[in-house]
Every structure is written in C-alpha cells, then in structure tokens.
Amino acid sequence: MVPPRARKASKRLPKGNPHSEPPCTFYPSRSTTWQGCKQAMLCTLEQEKGKGEMTYRIYVASLSDYNAGILHGRWIDLDGKDTDDLQDEVNAILKDSPYSKQYGEVAEEWAIHDYELGGIRISEDTGLDRSVKISEALEDHGVVLAIYVIVVGDFVQAVESFEDAYLGEYDSFLDFATNLFDELYGDCVNERIRFYIDYEAFSRDLEAEGYTYESGHVFQPV
C-alpha cells in the first residue's frame, strides 16, 4: 500500500485532538512580544495551580502519524524519571505507530504537542534532557520557579539564581517594602515618628533598584 503524501507538520494541535487542549490559546513565535509570552505563561500557571497537586508531564506525538492525519501519542509523566526513562517511553510510542503498522515504514520522528510544566512554556522540539531538567527544577522549587522564569525571561538563569533572588510571598509589594524597612531600620525609628514614614516612596526606590513583585512573590536583583 502506498502511504499518503506527508503533510508539513504544524506547531498547532489538529482539530479533534483527543487529549486536552493547552491551557491558553497562545503559541510562542518569533513575532510574539515578551509581554504577550508573559501573560500566556501566567494564564497557564493559574490554570495549572487550580488543579491542586501538580504532575509535570509532556504529550509526545508520532510525527509520521501526525503528517498522515493520524493522532497517535501519549502523555508521559516526568516525575522521578531521567532522560533514558523518557526515551524508552518515546520509543514505545513510535513502536506502536498505526502508520508504521499500516504502511511498513519505521516511525522515528516525534514532537511535544502539549505539556503541563507549572507554567513554563516549551516548544514542540524541546529535547527530553531539557524536559527532565525543568521537571527536576520544579520539584526542587515548586511553581514559584515558573514565576521567576517569567521575571527573568530565561530558564537557565532562573534556576541558577533562584535561591539568591527569592525573598518570599507577600500580599503586595508595599507589604514587602514595609516589612523590609522595619526589619532594617525599625530599631532606629522612634515610635512617635513612625506614622510619618513614607513606605510607598521606599517601595518605589526598591523597584528602581530592580526588586520585582510578581503573582504575590518578591525577587531581588542578583
């Protein structure tokens, strides 16, 4: 039997996809502004936080099947797995390819067509090693790491500097600034003049110095 002509793979999921759609109808591209990417990541993060305890996973699809109009793939949980474990599961997906069984051609190519990574966004050609590193980092630091990725705009930099940068969770940036001022200068301020302290001006100075408040969390420049 002659196989159908291969179609060019699309970065968007095909209609009628049997697995869940991405949390946001947004796909990063070169023409996308960082602000747009940031808002999409926040949207993803909020939706994933609403699911309770998170399981980090990727949906791997066979491209031979996809290009032939066949939806064949599987969710792969990342928790506690290394790159070899993931490769074994990818190989199992390709081995079970309906396209391969029907036309006798070996299915070799695959892509990530969906993912749940605590708000961190990846592309369809992200490698398994990077997927593992993201999962491990999220296991170590939780979803607040994803928020810090939004702040710095780079995953590697976020992982390397997270522990030095993260200052905790606060109701507002002004709440953080007030606490920091009292911690630093509280012993030097007479209670009679505390009422006249301009905490808002102090918070603006902190922002000017590079302190960042995002989704309830504060990060200092490092």
ROZA-355785 format. One line per 2 residues: number of its first residue (from 1); for each residue x, y, z of C-alpha. Coordinates in steps of 0.1 Angstrom, whole numbers, plus 5000, padded with zeros to 4 digits. Example, Ala and Ser with C-alpha at 12.3 -4.5 7.8 and 13.67 -1.06 7.14 Angstrom:
! residues 2
1> 5123,4955,5078; 5137,4989,5071
! end
This chain:
! residues 222
1> 5000,5000,5000; 5013,5034,4991
3> 5015,5058,5021; 4997,5091,5018
5> 5017,5122,5009; 5033,5136,5040
7> 5020,5170,5051; 5042,5196,5067
9> 5039,5193,5104; 5021,5222,5121
11> 5030,5236,5155; 4993,5239,5163
13> 4974,5209,5175; 4950,5194,5150
15> 4912,5198,5154; 4896,5169,5173
17> 4927,5162,5193; 4918,5135,5218
19> 4940,5149,5246; 4934,5181,5264
21> 4940,5214,5247; 4967,5238,5260
23> 4956,5259,5290; 4960,5291,5268
25> 4952,5296,5232; 4987,5310,5227
27> 5017,5297,5210; 5051,5315,5213
29> 5066,5326,5180; 5094,5350,5169
31> 5068,5377,5162; 5054,5375,5197
33> 5063,5402,5222; 5077,5391,5256
35> 5047,5408,5273; 5024,5385,5254
37> 5045,5355,5263; 5045,5366,5300
39> 5007,5369,5300; 5003,5335,5285
41> 5027,5319,5310; 5007,5335,5339
43> 4975,5322,5324; 4989,5287,5321
45> 5003,5289,5357; 4970,5300,5372
47> 4951,5272,5354; 4976,5245,5365
49> 4976,5258,5401; 4939,5253,5401
51> 4944,5215,5396; 4959,5211,5431
53> 4990,5188,5434; 5009,5191,5401
55> 5022,5163,5380; 5047,5175,5354
57> 5043,5158,5321; 5046,5161,5283
59> 5024,5148,5255; 5046,5131,5228
61> 5032,5125,5194; 5045,5105,5165
63> 5051,5128,5135; 5048,5101,5109
65> 5012,5095,5121; 5005,5132,5125
67> 5016,5140,5090; 4994,5113,5077
69> 4964,5126,5096; 4965,5101,5124
71> 4965,5112,5160; 4989,5089,5179
73> 5007,5099,5211; 5007,5096,5248
75> 5012,5116,5280; 5045,5109,5297
77> 5048,5118,5334; 5083,5133,5342
79> 5083,5129,5380; 5113,5108,5391
81> 5124,5099,5356; 5157,5106,5337
83> 5163,5110,5300; 5168,5073,5294
85> 5134,5066,5310; 5117,5091,5288
87> 5135,5078,5257; 5122,5043,5264
89> 5086,5057,5266; 5090,5077,5234
91> 5104,5045,5217; 5073,5026,5228
93> 5050,5053,5213; 5068,5051,5180
95> 5069,5013,5180; 5031,5013,5184
97> 5026,5037,5155; 4994,5029,5135
99> 5011,5045,5104; 5041,5022,5107
101> 5019,4991,5111; 4998,5001,5081
103> 5025,5011,5057; 5055,4992,5070
105> 5076,5023,5074; 5096,5028,5106
107> 5083,5058,5127; 5113,5077,5140
109> 5103,5114,5144; 5083,5128,5173
111> 5073,5161,5188; 5059,5175,5220
113> 5024,5186,5213; 5013,5195,5248
115> 5027,5199,5282; 5020,5207,5319
117> 5051,5222,5334; 5039,5246,5361
119> 5035,5275,5337; 5069,5271,5320
121> 5064,5271,5282; 5084,5250,5258
123> 5084,5243,5220; 5074,5211,5202
125> 5111,5203,5195; 5123,5207,5231
127> 5147,5178,5240; 5140,5152,5266
129> 5170,5163,5286; 5157,5198,5289
131> 5122,5184,5299; 5139,5165,5327
133> 5158,5195,5339; 5126,5216,5340
135> 5108,5189,5359; 5136,5185,5384
137> 5139,5222,5390; 5101,5225,5396
139> 5103,5196,5420; 5130,5214,5439
141> 5115,5249,5440; 5078,5245,5431
143> 5057,5267,5408; 5073,5298,5422
145> 5103,5289,5399; 5079,5293,5369
147> 5070,5327,5382; 5107,5336,5384
149> 5113,5324,5348; 5086,5349,5339
151> 5106,5376,5357; 5140,5370,5342
153> 5128,5355,5309; 5154,5327,5308
155> 5150,5292,5324; 5188,5285,5329
157> 5193,5319,5346; 5163,5314,5367
159> 5174,5280,5381; 5210,5293,5388
161> 5199,5324,5406; 5166,5314,5422
163> 5177,5307,5458; 5196,5341,5460
165> 5168,5360,5444; 5136,5347,5461
167> 5125,5367,5491; 5091,5352,5499
169> 5054,5356,5494; 5036,5389,5503
171> 5001,5404,5499; 5016,5433,5480
173> 5049,5449,5471; 5041,5477,5496
175> 5036,5450,5523; 5071,5436,5515
177> 5087,5471,5515; 5071,5479,5548
179> 5084,5447,5564; 5118,5452,5549
181> 5121,5488,5561; 5110,5478,5597
183> 5135,5450,5597; 5164,5472,5585
185> 5156,5504,5604; 5129,5496,5629
187> 5152,5498,5659; 5164,5532,5648
189> 5130,5548,5643; 5112,5565,5673
191> 5076,5553,5676; 5065,5589,5676
193> 5076,5595,5640; 5068,5561,5626
195> 5035,5574,5613; 5053,5599,5591
197> 5075,5573,5573; 5067,5572,5536
199> 5067,5534,5529; 5054,5539,5494
201> 5084,5560,5485; 5107,5533,5499
203> 5089,5507,5478; 5094,5528,5447
205> 5131,5530,5455; 5132,5492,5457
207> 5115,5488,5424; 5140,5513,5409
209> 5168,5491,5423; 5154,5460,5405
211> 5132,5444,5431; 5103,5426,5414
213> 5068,5416,5426; 5050,5390,5405
215> 5020,5369,5414; 5024,5375,5451
217> 5061,5367,5452; 5091,5391,5456
219> 5125,5387,5439; 5156,5408,5444
221> 5182,5415,5417; 5212,5392,5418
! end
